[in-house]
Each structure stands twice: as C-alpha cells, then as structure tokens.
C-alpha cells in the first residue's frame, strides 16, 4: 500500500487488490476446517508479522525491542486461541 502512494501508482495499486483478494480467498478456505476466531487470529497475526518484517527489511523502519515483544505477544495470542478449544 505504501508503494501505491494513495493509489496513484497503477501497478502497486492493482497488486494491493490482488493480494487482499487472495488473502481473503485463503481465509475463506481456512474457515472450512478451523474455527473463525482462530482463522482470523492467524490471518491477522501473520499479516502483522509480515508487514513488520517487510517494513524493517525493505523500508528500513526501526525494529525496537518493544516491537519484537509485541509481535511475540501476538504469536502467543494465536497459540492461546488454538489451544483454548482443548
């Protein structure tokens, strides 16, 4: 989305819609096998972690200790939701 620059760049803007559409398709497919709360938590958690990693590696944004701890807490939350049904 950052590369789309407010949807003024054609190729990045098209890719935003393609990637969002693809992620929603896979979320919908996941809902066939796992509970909605877990599927959405995984979808949001992976998305958050990937964006944080991409922003650090590609856009040279800082990765502080608090960001790493926060990402770990997101992962722990997803794990907690997956074992909450047991």
Number of C-alpha atoms within 10 A of each C-alpha: 13 11 14 15 11 9 14 10 12 11 11 16 17 13 14 16 12 12 11 10 12 12 14 13 11 12 16 14 12 16 14 10 9 12 13 14 13 21 22 17 18 20 17 14 20 16 13 14 18 12 12 18 15 13 15 13 12 8 11 10 12 11 13 9 9 9 13 13 11 13 17 14 13 19 17 13 16 22 14 12 17 17 10 9 8 5
